Amino acid sequence: MLIFKLAWRNIRSAGLRTWLNVAVLALTFLVMVGFEGLYSGMLAQSSRATIEDEIGGGQFWQKNYDPYDPLTLDESSAPVPPELAELIDDEKAAAVLILPASIYPSGRMQSALLRGIDPAQKVLAIPTDQLAGRTEDLPVLIGKKMARNKNLAVGDSLTIRWRDASGTFDARDGTVVAIMDTQVQTIDNGNLWVPLETLRKMAVLDNEATLVVLGAEVSPPKSPQSWIFRDQA
């Protein structure tokens, strides 16, 4: 009891200084809690966007595929195995073919990735339907950051160069038909999304894919030979 009496006496004797200290500490704790909530919300939103736009319910990678080593991309595709082809036919998965490419916006050569995907897929939340029913020779979907960095707009054309399965370089003019708004930079900056079958014909890679994305509620089958399953973690 004596301790509480002494504490109260000290608080009263300190006067306004005590209440200022209390107010500053309370405000500090409120700001800390507020920023913690803000960061947690941003992290959750980013994680949700990554799952919806890129990862889905998990991915099967061709065994040579390494997203951090672009030199492996030329050897990172293979025919889609029957187990995964069945899921794709049932609209429970989506195949993606990735090829290294060079683009020439405004005559300047820059590296990029060509990503082929079925315009009718429903697995990922990106607007691939914008690639369907187009009259352009090579319709291209890009992200906002890509459009800003390369100074591209809907209707703009750019020359795209790639190498096919035999190692021969080829080039074609692509037309930007849509610009998507995504928070996932790994599918935005430096990426050109085109119809899957068009890219397969361009690269002479019939029925091949680099990765297969599963739907959110789809249970992954046993990993086929030469394919590795990567979950959301």
C-alpha positions in Angstrom: 0.0 0.0 0.0 2.9 2.3 0.8 4.2 1.9 -2.7 1.0 3.1 -4.3 0.8 6.1 -2.0 4.4 7.1 -2.9 3.7 6.6 -6.6 0.5 8.8 -6.4 2.4 11.5 -4.5 5.2 11.5 -7.1 2.6 11.8 -9.9 0.8 14.7 -8.2 4.1 16.5 -7.4 5.3 16.1 -11.1 2.1 17.8 -12.3 1.8 18.5 -16.0 5.0 16.8 -16.9 3.6 13.4 -15.9 0.5 13.7 -18.0 2.5 14.8 -21.0 4.7 11.7 -20.6 1.5 9.5 -20.4 0.1 11.2 -23.5 3.2 10.8 -25.5 3.6 7.1 -24.5 -0.1 6.4 -25.4 0.2 8.1 -28.7 3.4 6.2 -29.5 1.7 2.8 -28.7 -1.3 3.8 -30.9 1.0 4.7 -33.8 2.9 1.4 -33.4 -0.2 -0.7 -33.4 -1.6 1.3 -36.4 1.4 0.8 -38.5 1.6 -2.9 -37.6 -2.0 -3.3 -38.8 -1.2 -1.4 -42.0 1.8 -3.6 -42.8 -0.1 -6.8 -42.0 -2.9 -5.7 -44.3 -0.5 -4.8 -47.1 1.2 -8.2 -46.7 -2.1 -10.1 -46.7 -3.3 -8.1 -49.8 0.0 -8.8 -51.7 -0.2 -12.5 -50.8 -3.8 -12.8 -51.9 -2.9 -11.0 -55.2 0.0 -13.4 -55.8 -2.2 -16.4 -55.3 -5.0 -15.1 -57.5 -2.8 -13.8 -60.4 0.2 -16.1 -60.4 0.4 -19.1 -58.1 -3.2 -20.4 -58.0 -3.5 -23.6 -56.0 0.1 -24.5 -56.8 2.2 -25.1 -59.9 3.9 -28.0 -61.6 7.2 -26.8 -63.0 9.2 -28.6 -65.8 12.3 -29.9 -64.0 14.7 -27.5 -65.7 12.7 -24.4 -65.0 14.3 -21.8 -62.7 12.6 -18.4 -62.6 15.8 -16.8 -61.3 18.0 -18.2 -64.1 16.8 -17.0 -67.5 19.5 -19.0 -69.2 17.5 -22.2 -68.4 14.4 -21.1 -70.2 15.4 -22.5 -73.6 15.5 -26.0 -72.0 12.5 -25.5 -69.6 9.5 -26.8 -71.6 8.2 -30.3 -72.2 5.0 -31.9 -73.5 2.1 -31.6 -71.0 1.7 -35.1 -69.3 -1.7 -36.8 -69.5 -2.5 -36.3 -65.8 -2.1 -32.5 -66.2 -3.7 -32.3 -69.6 -6.9 -33.9 -68.1 -7.0 -31.1 -65.5 -6.5 -28.5 -68.2 -9.3 -29.9 -70.3 -11.6 -29.8 -67.2 -10.7 -26.1 -66.7 -9.1 -27.0 -63.4 -5.6 -26.0 -64.5 -3.9 -23.7 -67.0 -0.7 -24.3 -69.0 1.9 -21.5 -69.4 4.7 -21.6 -71.9 7.6 -19.1 -71.1 10.2 -18.1 -73.7 13.0 -15.5 -73.5 12.6 -12.8 -76.1 13.9 -9.4 -77.2 11.6 -6.5 -77.9 12.2 -3.3 -79.8 9.9 -0.5 -78.5 10.8 2.7 -80.3 13.7 0.9 -82.0 15.5 0.1 -78.6 16.3 -3.6 -77.9 15.2 -4.8 -74.4 14.9 -8.2 -72.9 11.5 -9.6 -72.1 9.6 -12.9 -71.4 7.0 -14.3 -73.7 4.3 -16.0 -71.7 1.7 -18.1 -73.6 -1.6 -18.9 -71.9 -5.0 -20.0 -73.0 -7.2 -16.9 -73.4 -10.2 -18.9 -72.1 -8.5 -20.0 -68.8 -10.3 -19.3 -65.5 -7.6 -20.4 -63.1 -5.8 -17.1 -62.8 -7.5 -13.7 -62.2 -5.6 -11.9 -65.0 -7.7 -10.7 -68.0 -6.5 -13.2 -70.6 -9.9 -13.1 -72.2 -8.7 -9.8 -73.8 -6.5 -12.0 -76.1 -9.4 -14.0 -77.5 -11.1 -13.2 -80.8 -8.5 -10.7 -81.9 -7.8 -9.9 -85.6 -4.2 -8.8 -84.8 -1.5 -11.2 -86.0 0.0 -11.4 -82.5 -2.2 -9.8 -79.7 -0.2 -8.9 -76.6 -1.4 -8.3 -73.0 0.9 -6.4 -70.7 0.8 -4.9 -67.2 0.7 -1.3 -66.2 4.3 -1.1 -65.0 5.5 -2.7 -68.2 3.4 -0.2 -70.2 4.8 2.7 -68.2 8.5 1.6 -68.3 8.4 0.8 -72.1 6.1 3.8 -73.0 3.5 1.5 -74.5 -0.3 2.0 -74.9 -3.2 0.0 -76.2 -2.9 -0.2 -80.0 0.9 0.2 -80.1 3.0 -2.2 -82.0 6.4 -3.6 -81.1 8.8 -6.0 -82.8 9.4 -9.2 -80.8 12.3 -11.6 -81.5 12.5 -15.1 -80.1 14.3 -18.4 -80.8 12.3 -21.5 -81.8 12.9 -25.2 -80.8 15.6 -25.6 -83.5 17.5 -22.6 -82.3 16.5 -20.4 -85.2 15.8 -16.7 -84.5 12.5 -15.3 -85.7 10.6 -12.1 -85.3 7.1 -10.8 -85.5 5.3 -7.5 -84.8 2.9 -7.7 -81.8 0.1 -5.4 -80.9 -0.8 -4.3 -77.4 -4.5 -5.1 -77.1 -4.9 -4.6 -73.3 -3.1 -3.4 -70.2 -3.9 -5.1 -66.9 -3.7 -3.8 -63.4 -1.8 -6.2 -61.2 0.2 -5.9 -58.0 2.3 -8.9 -58.9 5.4 -7.5 -60.5 6.8 -10.9 -61.6 4.0 -11.3 -64.2 4.0 -7.6 -65.1 7.3 -5.8 -65.8 9.2 -7.3 -68.7 6.4 -9.8 -69.5 4.3 -10.2 -72.7 1.2 -12.4 -72.5 0.1 -14.0 -75.8 -2.3 -16.8 -76.8 -0.7 -20.2 -75.9 -1.3 -21.9 -79.2 0.1 -19.0 -81.1 3.3 -19.1 -79.1 3.5 -22.8 -79.5 3.4 -22.5 -83.2 5.9 -19.6 -83.2 8.4 -21.7 -81.2 7.5 -25.1 -82.8 6.8 -26.5 -79.4 3.6 -28.5 -80.0 1.6 -29.2 -76.8 4.5 -28.1 -74.6 4.5 -25.9 -71.5 6.9 -24.6 -68.9 4.5 -24.7 -66.0 1.0 -25.7 -65.2 -1.0 -23.7 -62.7 -3.7 -25.5 -60.6 -7.0 -24.1 -59.5 -7.3 -22.9 -55.9 -9.4 -25.9 -54.8 -7.7 -28.6 -57.0 -5.8 -31.4 -55.3 -2.5 -31.9 -57.1 -1.9 -35.4 -58.7 1.3 -37.3 -58.2 4.1 -35.4 -59.9 4.6 -36.8 -63.4 8.1 -37.6 -64.6 10.2 -34.5 -65.4 7.7 -32.2 -63.5 8.0 -30.8 -59.9 5.1 -29.6 -57.8 5.5 -26.2 -56.1 2.8 -25.3 -53.5 1.7 -21.9 -52.4 4.6 -21.7 -49.9 
